[in-house]
Amino acid sequence: MAVRQAVAWRYRGGSISAEPRINDRIRVPEVRLVGPSGEQVGIVPLAKALELAQEYDLDLVEVAATARPPVCKLMDYGKFKYESAMKAREARKNQAHTVIKEMKLRPKIDPHDYDTKKGHVVRFLKQGDKVKITIMFRGREQSRPELGFRLLQRLASDVEDLGFIESNPKQDGRNMIMVLGPHKKKTEAMAEAREAQAARKAERQGYAHDAESEGEAAEAPAEAAEAPTETPAETPSEA
């Protein structure tokens, strides 16, 4: 019974903390101390380590609790937590999740509709996503699977610069399915998209700067034209 209660308390997070022990929460007689710059100070009594932390105006942080004795480091714990959170956020931002998009076509698709659908497939592949192409057969079309096969082969050929056939066409009930995979990884596609966005932003800023310069240049002659001209004063003629 006591064991079950202890396990339940552990899963509720009552006794297990992800935060390392710092300063007065460290309960060992001595620690292996690492200095602020990563230098090895050696094994020192806990009281001495806490004294050094106060002297440097830093925190004593337990970084390896299972070591014997535990390893502690002198650091600014608040700054450390902030930088760790920023790194984790950036890692999540740059993490690539491959998404499978789906595009449905009919065997006798209109040329204009085909171009529209192909445009979507091109966009998906450029984004680094996989595309599941589904040919839907209706009625008598089910007796002509070669129509769907030729259409899938045509589409794969039209986008071969961006993607490849990851899963060959296969019949699935009334449908025929093929999966296209992108040549570029998701992370590469995301990086290129960010670079293109930055380039467009810089280009817009450049246009705005040029327009402002042209406006100032156009105003300068106008101001010069409006400026009054000074006429020399007439000198009285000698009698």
GUDONU-341512 format. One record per atom (N, C-alpha, C): x, y, z; atom name; residue in one letter. Coordinates in steps of 0.1 Angstrom, whole numbers. Layout:
BEGIN
       x       y       z   at   aa
       X       Y       Z   CA    A
...
//
This chain:
BEGIN
       x       y       z   at   aa
       8     -12       0    N    M
       0       0       0   CA    M
       9      12       0    C    M
      19      12       9    N    A
      28      24       9   CA    A
      35      26      -4    C    A
      39      15     -10    N    V
      46      16     -23   CA    V
      37      22     -34    C    V
      24      17     -34    N    R
      15      23     -44   CA    R
      13      38     -42    C    R
      12      42     -29    N    Q
      10      56     -27   CA    Q
      22      64     -31    C    Q
      34      58     -28    N    A
      47      65     -32   CA    A
      47      67     -47    C    A
      44      56     -55    N    V
      44      57     -69   CA    V
      34      67     -74    C    V
      22      67     -69    N    A
      11      77     -73   CA    A
      16      91     -70    C    A
      22      93     -58    N    W
      27     106     -55   CA    W
      38     111     -65    C    W
      46     101     -69    N    R
      57     104     -78   CA    R
      51     108     -92    C    R
      41     101     -97    N    Y
      35     105    -110   CA    Y
      28     118    -109    C    Y
      23     122     -97    N    R
      16     135     -96   CA    R
      26     146     -95    C    R
      39     143     -95    N    G
      49     153     -94   CA    G
      52     158     -80    C    G
      48     151     -70    N    G
      49     156     -56   CA    G
      64     155     -52    C    G
      71     145     -55    N    S
      85     144     -50   CA    S
      95     145     -60    C    S
      92     144     -73    N    I
     102     145     -84   CA    I
     101     159     -90    C    I
     113     166     -91    N    S
     113     179     -97   CA    S
     124     179    -107    C    S
     120     186    -118    N    A
     130     187    -130   CA    A
     140     197    -127    C    A
     138     206    -117    N    E
     147     217    -114   CA    E
     159     211    -106    C    E
     171     216    -109    N    P
     182     211    -101   CA    P
     182     218     -87    C    P
     189     212     -78    N    R
     190     218     -64   CA    R
     200     229     -65    C    R
     197     240     -58    N    I
     206     252     -58   CA    I
     207     257     -44    C    I
     219     262     -41    N    N
     222     269     -28   CA    N
     218     261     -16    C    N
     209     266      -8    N    D
     206     259       5   CA    D
     198     246       3    C    D
     193     243      -9    N    R
     186     231     -11   CA    R
     196     219     -13    C    R
     208     222     -14    N    I
     218     211     -16   CA    I
     221     206      -2    C    I
     220     193       0    N    R
     221     186      13   CA    R
     232     176      13    C    R
     244     179      11    N    V
     255     170      11   CA    V
     267     176      18    C    V
     275     168      25    N    P
     286     174      32   CA    P
     297     181      23    C    P
     299     176      11    N    E
     309     182       3   CA    E
     305     180     -12    C    E
     311     188     -21    N    V
     308     188     -35   CA    V
     320     189     -43    C    V
     320     185     -56    N    R
     330     187     -65   CA    R
     327     200     -72    C    R
     334     210     -70    N    L
     331     224     -74   CA    L
     337     227     -88    C    L
     329     233     -96    N    V
     333     239    -109   CA    V
     331     254    -109    C    V
     341     261    -112    N    G
     341     276    -111   CA    G
     332     282    -122    C    G
     331     296    -122    N    P
     322     303    -131   CA    P
     326     301    -146    C    P
     339     300    -148    N    S
     344     299    -162   CA    S
     347     284    -166    C    S
     342     275    -158    N    G
     344     261    -161   CA    G
     356     254    -155    C    G
     364     262    -147    N    E
     376     256    -142   CA    E
     373     247    -130    C    E
     381     237    -128    N    Q
     379     227    -118   CA    Q
     385     232    -105    C    Q
     376     234     -95    N    V
     381     239     -82   CA    V
     385     227     -73    C    V
     378     216     -75    N    G
     381     204     -67   CA    G
     370     201     -57    C    G
     372     191     -48    N    I
     363     187     -38   CA    I
     364     197     -26    C    I
     353     203     -23    N    V
     353     213     -12   CA    V
     341     210      -3    C    V
     342     214      10    N    P
     330     213      18   CA    P
     318     222      13    C    P
     306     218      16    N    L
     295     225      11   CA    L
     295     240      16    C    L
     298     242      28    N    A
     299     255      34   CA    A
     308     264      26    C    A
     320     258      22    N    K
     330     266      15   CA    K
     324     270       1    C    K
     317     260      -5    N    A
     312     263     -19   CA    A
     301     274     -18    C    A
     293     274      -8    N    L
     283     284      -6   CA    L
     289     298      -3    C    L
     300     297       4    N    E
     307     310       7   CA    E
     313     316      -6    C    E
     319     307     -15    N    L
     324     312     -27   CA    L
     313     317     -36    C    L
     301     311     -36    N    A
     290     316     -44   CA    A
     286     330     -39    C    A
     285     332     -26    N    Q
     282     346     -22   CA    Q
     293     356     -25    C    Q
     305     351     -25    N    E
     316     360     -29   CA    E
     316     364     -43    C    E
     312     355     -52    N    Y
     311     358     -66   CA    Y
     297     364     -70    C    Y
     288     365     -60    N    D
     274     369     -63   CA    D
     268     360     -73    C    D
     269     347     -71    N    L
     264     337     -81   CA    L
     256     326     -73    C    L
     250     317     -80    N    D
     243     306     -73   CA    D
     252     293     -74    C    D
     250     285     -64    N    L
     256     271     -64   CA    L
     246     262     -69    C    L
     248     256     -81    N    V
     239     248     -88   CA    V
     244     233     -89    C    V
     236     224     -85    N    E
     240     210     -86   CA    E
     237     205    -100    C    E
     248     202    -108    N    V
     246     198    -122   CA    V
     248     183    -124    C    V
     253     176    -115    N    A
     254     161    -116   CA    A
     251     155    -102    C    A
     238     153     -99    N    A
     234     149     -86   CA    A
     239     134     -83    C    A
     240     126     -93    N    T
     243     112     -91   CA    T
     258     109     -89    C    T
     267     119     -92    N    A
     281     117     -90   CA    A
     284     117     -75    C    A
     296     111     -72    N    R
     300     110     -58   CA    R
     314     116     -56    C    R
     315     128     -50    N    P
     304     136     -45   CA    P
     297     143     -57    C    P
     285     149     -55    N    P
     278     156     -65   CA    P
     286     168     -71    C    P
     284     170     -84    N    V
     291     181     -90   CA    V
     283     193     -90    C    V
     288     204     -85    N    C
     281     217     -85   CA    C
     289     228     -92    C    C
     282     237     -98    N    K
     288     248    -105   CA    K
     284     261    -100    C    K
     293     271    -101    N    L
     289     285     -97   CA    L
     284     292    -110    C    L
     272     297    -110    N    M
     266     303    -122   CA    M
     255     312    -118    C    M
     251     321    -127    N    D
     239     329    -125   CA    D
     227     320    -130    C    D
     220     314    -120    N    Y
     210     305    -124   CA    Y
     198     311    -131    C    Y
     194     323    -128    N    G
     183     329    -135   CA    G
     187     331    -150    C    G
     199     336    -152    N    K
     203     338    -166   CA    K
     204     324    -173    C    K
     209     314    -166    N    F
     210     301    -172   CA    F
     196     296    -176    C    F
     186     297    -168    N    K
     173     293    -171   CA    K
     167     300    -183    C    K
     170     313    -184    N    Y
     165     321    -195   CA    Y
     171     317    -208    C    Y
     184     315    -208    N    E
     191     311    -220   CA    E
     187     297    -225    C    E
     185     288    -215    N    S
     180     274    -218   CA    S
     166     275    -224    C    S
     158     283    -219    N    A
     144     284    -224   CA    A
     144     290    -239    C    A
     153     300    -241    N    M
     154     305    -255   CA    M
     159     295    -265    C    M
     169     287    -260    N    K
     175     277    -269   CA    K
     164     266    -272    C    K
     156     262    -262    N    A
     145     252    -264   CA    A
     135     258    -274    C    A
     132     271    -272    N    R
     122     277    -281   CA    R
     127     278    -295    C    R
     140     281    -297    N    E
     145     282    -311   CA    E
     146     268    -317    C    E
     149     258    -309    N    A
     149     244    -314   CA    A
     135     239    -318    C    A
     125     243    -310    N    R
     111     239    -314   CA    R
     107     247    -327    C    R
     112     259    -328    N    K
     108     267    -340   CA    K
     114     261    -353    C    K
     127     256    -352    N    N
     134     251    -363   CA    N
     131     236    -365    C    N
     123     230    -356    N    Q
     120     216    -358   CA    Q
     111     213    -370    C    Q
     115     204    -378    N    A
     107     201    -390   CA    A
      98     190    -388    C    A
      85     192    -392    N    H
      75     181    -391   CA    H
      71     179    -406    C    H
      74     167    -411    N    T
      70     164    -425   CA    T
      55     161    -425    C    T
      48     169    -433    N    V
      33     168    -434   CA    V
      30     161    -447    C    V
      20     152    -447    N    I
      15     146    -459   CA    I
       3     153    -464    C    I
       4     160    -475    N    K
      -8     167    -481   CA    K
     -15     157    -490    C    K
     -27     160    -493    N    E
     -35     151    -502   CA    E
     -41     159    -514    C    E
     -40     154    -526    N    M
     -46     160    -537   CA    M
     -54     150    -545    C    M
     -67     153    -547    N    K
     -76     143    -554   CA    K
     -78     148    -568    C    K
     -78     138    -578    N    L
     -80     141    -592   CA    L
     -90     131    -597    C    L
     -96     134    -608    N    R
    -104     125    -616   CA    R
     -97     120    -628    C    R
     -99     108    -633    N    P
     -92     103    -645   CA    P
     -93     112    -657    C    P
    -105     118    -659    N    K
    -107     126    -671   CA    K
    -107     141    -667    C    K
     -97     145    -660    N    I
     -97     159    -655   CA    I
     -95     169    -666    C    I
    -101     181    -664    N    D
    -100     191    -674   CA    D
     -86     197    -674    C    D
     -80     201    -685    N    P
     -67     206    -686   CA    P
     -64     218    -676    C    P
     -74     227    -675    N    H
     -73     239    -666   CA    H
     -72     234    -651    C    H
     -81     224    -648    N    D
     -81     219    -634   CA    D
     -68     212    -631    C    D
     -63     205    -641    N    Y
     -51     198    -639   CA    Y
     -39     207    -636    C    Y
     -39     219    -643    N    D
     -28     228    -641   CA    D
     -30     234    -627    C    D
     -42     236    -622    N    T
     -44     242    -609   CA    T
     -40     232    -598    C    T
     -44     219    -600    N    K
     -40     209    -590   CA    K
     -25     207    -590    C    K
     -18     207    -602    N    K
      -4     206    -603   CA    K
       3     217    -596    C    K
      -3     229    -597    N    G
       3     241    -590   CA    G
       3     239    -575    C    G
      -8     233    -569    N    H
      -8     230    -555   CA    H
       3     220    -551    C    H
       4     209    -560    N    V
      14     199    -557   CA    V
      28     205    -557    C    V
      31     214    -566    N    V
      44     221    -567   CA    V
      46     229    -554    C    V
      36     236    -550    N    R
      37     244    -538   CA    R
      40     235    -525    C    R
      33     224    -524    N    F
      35     215    -513   CA    F
      50     209    -513    C    F
      54     205    -525    N    L
      68     200    -526   CA    L
      79     210    -523    C    L
      76     222    -527    N    K
      86     233    -524   CA    K
      86     236    -509    C    K
      75     233    -502    N    Q
      75     235    -487   CA    Q
      82     223    -480    C    Q
      86     213    -487    N    G
      92     202    -481   CA    G
      82     191    -476    C    G
      70     192    -481    N    D
      59     182    -476   CA    D
      57     171    -487    C    D
      53     160    -482    N    K
      49     149    -491   CA    K
      35     151    -496    C    K
      32     145    -507    N    V
      19     147    -513   CA    V
      13     133    -517    C    V
       2     131    -512    N    K
      -6     118    -515   CA    K
     -15     122    -527    C    K
     -13     116    -538    N    I
     -22     118    -550   CA    I
     -32     107    -551    C    I
     -45     111    -551    N    T
     -55     101    -552   CA    T
     -64     103    -565    C    T
     -64      93    -573    N    I
     -73      93    -585   CA    I
     -86      86    -581    C    I
     -97      93    -583    N    M
    -110      88    -579   CA    M
    -117      83    -591    C    M
    -121      70    -591    N    F
    -128      64    -603   CA    F
    -143      63    -599    C    F
    -151      67    -609    N    R
    -166      66    -607   CA    R
    -172      58    -619    C    R
    -182      50    -615    N    G
    -189      43    -625   CA    G
    -180      34    -634    C    G
    -182      36    -648    N    R
    -175      29    -657   CA    R
    -160      32    -657    C    R
    -156      43    -651    N    E
    -141      46    -651   CA    E
    -133      35    -643    C    E
    -140      27    -635    N    Q
    -133      17    -627   CA    Q
    -128       6    -636    C    Q
    -133       5    -648    N    S
    -128      -5    -657   CA    S
    -116       0    -666    C    S
    -112      12    -663    N    R
    -101      18    -671   CA    R
     -90      23    -661    C    R
     -84      15    -653    N    P
     -74      19    -644   CA    P
     -62      25    -650    C    P
     -60      21    -663    N    E
     -48      27    -670   CA    E
     -49      42    -672    C    E
     -61      48    -672    N    L
     -63      62    -673   CA    L
     -57      69    -660    C    L
     -60      63    -649    N    G
     -54      69    -637   CA    G
     -39      67    -636    C    G
     -34      55    -640    N    F
     -20      53    -640   CA    F
     -12      63    -648    C    F
     -17      65    -661    N    R
     -11      75    -670   CA    R
     -11      89    -664    C    R
     -22      92    -658    N    L
     -23     106    -652   CA    L
     -13     108    -641    C    L
     -11      97    -632    N    L
      -2      98    -621   CA    L
      12      99    -627    C    L
      15      91    -637    N    Q
      29      92    -643   CA    Q
      31     105    -649    C    Q
      21     111    -655    N    R
      23     124    -661   CA    R
      26     135    -651    C    R
      18     134    -639    N    L
      20     144    -629   CA    L
      34     142    -623    C    L
      38     130    -620    N    A
      52     128    -615   CA    A
      63     133    -624    C    A
      61     132    -637    N    S
      70     137    -647   CA    S
      71     152    -647    C    S
      59     158    -645    N    D
      58     173    -645   CA    D
      65     179    -633    C    D
      66     172    -622    N    V
      71     178    -610   CA    V
      84     171    -606    C    V
      91     164    -615    N    E
     102     156    -611   CA    E
     114     164    -606    C    E
     114     177    -610    N    D
     125     186    -605   CA    D
     124     189    -590    C    D
     111     187    -585    N    L
     109     191    -571   CA    L
     106     178    -562    C    L
     102     167    -568    N    G
      99     156    -560   CA    G
     101     143    -568    C    G
      99     132    -561    N    F
     101     118    -567   CA    F
      90     109    -562    C    F
      88      98    -569    N    I
      77      89    -565   CA    I
      82      81    -553    C    I
      77      83    -542    N    E
      80      76    -530   CA    E
      73      63    -528    C    E
      60      63    -533    N    S
      52      51    -533   CA    S
      45      50    -546    C    S
      48      39    -554    N    N
      43      37    -567   CA    N
      28      36    -567    C    N
      21      40    -578    N    P
       7      39    -579   CA    P
       2      25    -576    C    P
      -9      25    -568    N    K
     -15      12    -565   CA    K
     -30      14    -563    C    K
     -38       4    -567    N    Q
     -52       4    -566   CA    Q
     -57       2    -551    C    Q
     -66      10    -547    N    D
     -71       9    -534   CA    D
     -87      11    -535    C    D
     -93       0    -537    N    G
    -108       1    -539   CA    G
    -111       8    -552    C    G
    -119      19    -551    N    R
    -123      27    -562   CA    R
    -112      38    -565    C    R
    -102      38    -557    N    N
     -91      49    -559   CA    N
     -78      43    -563    C    N
     -70      51    -569    N    M
     -56      47    -572   CA    M
     -47      58    -565    C    M
     -37      53    -557    N    I
     -30      62    -549   CA    I
     -15      62    -552    C    I
      -8      74    -552    N    M
       6      75    -553   CA    M
      11      86    -544    C    M
      23      84    -538    N    V
      28      93    -529   CA    V
      41      99    -535    C    V
      42     113    -535    N    L
      54     120    -540   CA    L
      61     125    -528    C    L
      74     124    -528    N    G
      83     129    -517   CA    G
      91     141    -523    C    G
      94     151    -514    N    P
     102     162    -519   CA    P
     117     159    -519    C    P
     124     165    -529    N    H
     138     163    -529   CA    H
     145     170    -517    C    H
     139     182    -514    N    K
     145     190    -503   CA    K
     139     186    -489    C    K
     147     186    -479    N    K
     142     183    -466   CA    K
     134     195    -461    C    K
     125     193    -451    N    K
     116     203    -446   CA    K
     125     215    -440    C    K
     136     212    -433    N    T
     144     222    -428   CA    T
     150     231    -438    C    T
     154     225    -450    N    E
     160     233    -460   CA    E
     150     242    -467    C    E
     137     236    -469    N    A
     127     244    -474   CA    A
     123     256    -465    C    A
     123     254    -452    N    M
     120     265    -443   CA    M
     130     275    -443    C    M
     143     271    -444    N    A
     154     281    -444   CA    A
     154     289    -457    C    A
     151     283    -468    N    E
     150     290    -481   CA    E
     138     300    -480    C    E
     127     296    -474    N    A
     116     305    -473   CA    A
     119     317    -465    C    A
     126     315    -454    N    R
     130     326    -445   CA    R
     140     336    -453    C    R
     149     330    -460    N    E
     158     338    -468   CA    E
     151     346    -479    C    E
     141     340    -485    N    A
     134     347    -496   CA    A
     126     358    -490    C    A
     120     356    -478    N    Q
     112     366    -471   CA    Q
     121     378    -467    C    Q
     133     375    -462    N    A
     142     386    -458   CA    A
     147     393    -471    C    A
     149     387    -482    N    A
     153     393    -494   CA    A
     142     403    -499    C    A
     129     398    -498    N    R
     118     406    -503   CA    R
     117     418    -494    C    R
     119     417    -481    N    K
     118     428    -472   CA    K
     128     438    -475    C    K
     141     433    -477    N    A
     152     442    -480   CA    A
     149     450    -493    C    A
     143     443    -503    N    E
     140     449    -516   CA    E
     130     460    -514    C    E
     120     457    -506    N    R
     109     467    -504   CA    R
     115     479    -497    C    R
     124     477    -487    N    Q
     130     488    -480   CA    Q
     139     496    -490    C    Q
     146     489    -499    N    G
     154     496    -509   CA    G
     145     505    -518    C    G
     134     500    -523    N    Y
     125     508    -531   CA    Y
     120     520    -524    C    Y
     116     518    -511    N    A
     112     529    -503   CA    A
     122     540    -502    C    A
     135     536    -500    N    H
     146     545    -498   CA    H
     148     553    -511    C    H
     148     545    -523    N    D
     150     552    -536   CA    D
     139     562    -539    C    D
     126     558    -535    N    A
     115     567    -538   CA    A
     117     580    -529    C    A
     121     578    -517    N    E
     123     590    -508   CA    E
     134     599    -514    C    E
     145     593    -519    N    S
     156     601    -524   CA    S
     151     608    -537    C    S
     143     602    -545    N    E
     138     608    -557   CA    E
     129     620    -554    C    E
     121     618    -543    N    G
     112     629    -539   CA    G
     120     641    -534    C    G
     131     638    -526    N    E
     139     650    -521   CA    E
     146     657    -533    C    E
     150     649    -543    N    A
     157     655    -554   CA    A
     147     663    -562    C    A
     134     659    -563    N    A
     124     667    -571   CA    A
     121     680    -563    C    A
     121     679    -550    N    E
     117     691    -542   CA    E
     128     702    -543    C    E
     141     697    -544    N    A
     152     707    -544   CA    A
     151     717    -555    C    A
     149     714    -568    N    P
     148     724    -579   CA    P
     136     733    -577    C    P
     125     728    -571    N    A
     113     736    -569   CA    A
     116     746    -559    C    A
     123     743    -548    N    E
     126     752    -538   CA    E
     136     763    -543    C    E
     145     758    -552    N    A
     154     768    -558   CA    A
     147     778    -567    C    A
     137     773    -574    N    A
     129     782    -582   CA    A
     121     793    -575    C    A
     116     788    -563    N    E
     108     797    -555   CA    E
     116     807    -547    C    E
     129     805    -545    N    A
     137     814    -538   CA    A
     139     827    -545    C    A
     136     839    -538    N    P
     137     852    -544   CA    P
     152     855    -548    C    P
     153     862    -559    N    T
     166     866    -564   CA    T
     169     880    -559    C    T
     181     882    -555    N    E
     184     896    -550   CA    E
     189     904    -562    C    E
     184     917    -563    N    T
     188     926    -574   CA    T
     198     936    -567    C    T
     208     939    -574    N    P
     218     949    -569   CA    P
     211     962    -567    C    P
     214     969    -556    N    A
     208     983    -553   CA    A
     214     992    -563    C    A
     205    1002    -568    N    E
     209    1012    -578   CA    E
     218    1022    -571    C    E
     229    1026    -577    N    T
     237    1036    -571   CA    T
     233    1050    -577    C    T
     232    1060    -569    N    P
     227    1073    -574   CA    P
     238    1078    -583    C    P
     233    1084    -594    N    S
     243    1090    -604   CA    S
     248    1103    -598    C    S
     261    1105    -602    N    E
     267    1118    -597   CA    E
     261    1130    -605    C    E
     259    1140    -598    N    A
     254    1152    -604   CA    A
     265    1159    -612    C    A
//
